[in-house]
Amino acid sequence: MEDSLKQISAFFPVPEYIGGQLKLIDSMQLPLTFTTTINKVATSRMATAEELVAYAKSFQQPDISDRNLKRYYTETSIADQASPSVTLIYAATRPDLKVQKINVFVKPDPVENDKVTGIYIEKIFKLKDTLFNQQLYWKSGRNLQINTEKKIKGITLPVEQVKISWDGSD
């Protein structure tokens, strides 16, 4: 019985949420700013909608709600009465999974719908001889940020931070 309940419970739909945010950004034709920071040196320029979509895919894939992956994740929720906020935490049960952790930050609203304020994802993966360690943060209505650390043959390269903003703050 408990297994059947586990199959019914749904994880927060991160890919669909990010897709909805992208549609909203596109429909409003918001200006996009692309900032890259390496060794505390930042360079900024205008970003394209295609770049935004490409970087947003990092938040959408892999989808841990997929039935082949879901069984390898646990779900926990933490309510903070002081904020007030709720954090949904999805943690990998195996170290070999690309997505190790997802936090979904929600501001409860009993009158209107609850509002997702952000999504944080930790990824670890290897491509050829390079180990990637990424922290991804989607701040609803504002920006996305991806911090990437690369290790090539045991040598750690400087952390690269990519930020795409659509709220005009930077």
N, C-alpha and C positions, 0 to 999 in steps of 0.2 A: 504494500500500500504506500509506504513512504517513498519508494522509488518512483511510483506513478505520479505522486505529488511533485517530486523533483522535476519530472519531465514536463509538468504543466506550468510550473513557475517560469516566468520569463525574465531574462536579464534586461537591463535598460538597453534600448535599441540605439547604440552609439552611431552606427553607420547611417541610420535613417535620420537621426537628430542632426548630424553634421550635414547630410544632404539637404535637409530643410533649411538650415542656416545658409547654405550656399545659394539656394533658390531665393531666399530673402535678400541676401547681399546683391545678387544679380538683378533682381527686380527693382531694387532701389538705386542701381547703378552707382554704388558708393566708390569713391576714389580709394585705390589700394596703394599702400606704401610697403616696400620690401626693404628690410634692414638685415644686414649680415654683420655679426660681430665675432671677431677672432682676436684673441690676446688683447681684449679691451679696446680694439680699434673697430669702430662701426662705420659701415658705408650704407647709405640709403639711396633709394631711387623709387620711381613709380613701379608698381607691379601690375602684371596682367591678370585677367580673370583666369586664364589657362594655368598660370603659375599657382594661383590660389587653389584651383581644383586639384592640381597635381600634388601639392603639399597636403591638402585636406585628405587625400587618399590614404596617407600614412595613419590618419585617425580612424579610417574606415576598414582597413585591412590589416591583419585578418579579423574577421568578425567572430568574437568568442561566443556569440549566441548560436553559431552554427552547431548543429547537433553533433558533429564529429569532434568539436572542440569543447563544447559547453561542459561536458562531464569532467574536464580537467581543471575546472575553476570553482572556487567557493565564493559565495556571496555573503557579505556582512553589511549591516547598516548601522550607522552611528548618528544619533540625534544630539545636537548641541542646543540646549534650551536658551543659552545666553545670546546666541547669534541672531535669531534662531536659524538653524540650518540642519540639513540631513546629508550625510555622505554615504553613498553606496560604494562599497569596496568589493572589487572582483580580484581575487588573487589566484595565481597559477599554483597548481599542486605538483607541477613538474618543472625542474630548472631548464629543460630543453625547449620549452615553448617560447615563441618569439615575444608574445605579450605576457609580461610577468605580473602586471598590476594595472587596474583601471580604477580611478576614483571619479565618481560623478557627484558633483556638488549641487545640491538642490536647496532653494529657499522656499519653504512651505508657505502657502497662502490659502487659508481656509475659505476666503471669499471668491477669489479668482483661481485660476489654475496654478499649481506649483510651478516655480520657474527654475530651470537649469541655469546655474550661473557659470559653470565651467566643467571641463573634463580634463583629467590628468591621466596620462598613459606612460608606463615604463616598458621599454622594449629592449631586448638583447638578442642579437642575431649575428651570424657570420656569413660573409660573402667572400669566397675564395680565401685569401690569407688575412682578411681584415675582420676584426671583431668590432661590432657596433654596439654602443650603449646609448640609448636615446631616452630623453624625457620630453614628452609632448604635452603641451597645455593649450586647450581651446578655451578662451575667455569669451563667453557668449556676448554677441553684439559688439565686440571690440577687436579681437585679434587671435591669431594662432602663433605659437612659439614652439620651435623644436631645437633642443640642445642635443648635439651629437658629439660623442667622444669616440674616437677611432683608435684601435690598437692594431698595428701592423707588425707581425713577428715580434710581439712583446714590447714594441716601442709605442708609447702613448703620444698621439698628436694633440695639438691644442684643440680645446673644445670649440666647436662652431655653433653659433646661435643664429637661427633664421627666424625672423619675425615678420609676419604679414599683418598689417593693421588696416581696418576698414572703418574706423570710427573717427579718424582725423586727429587722434591724440599724438601720433608720431609717425 
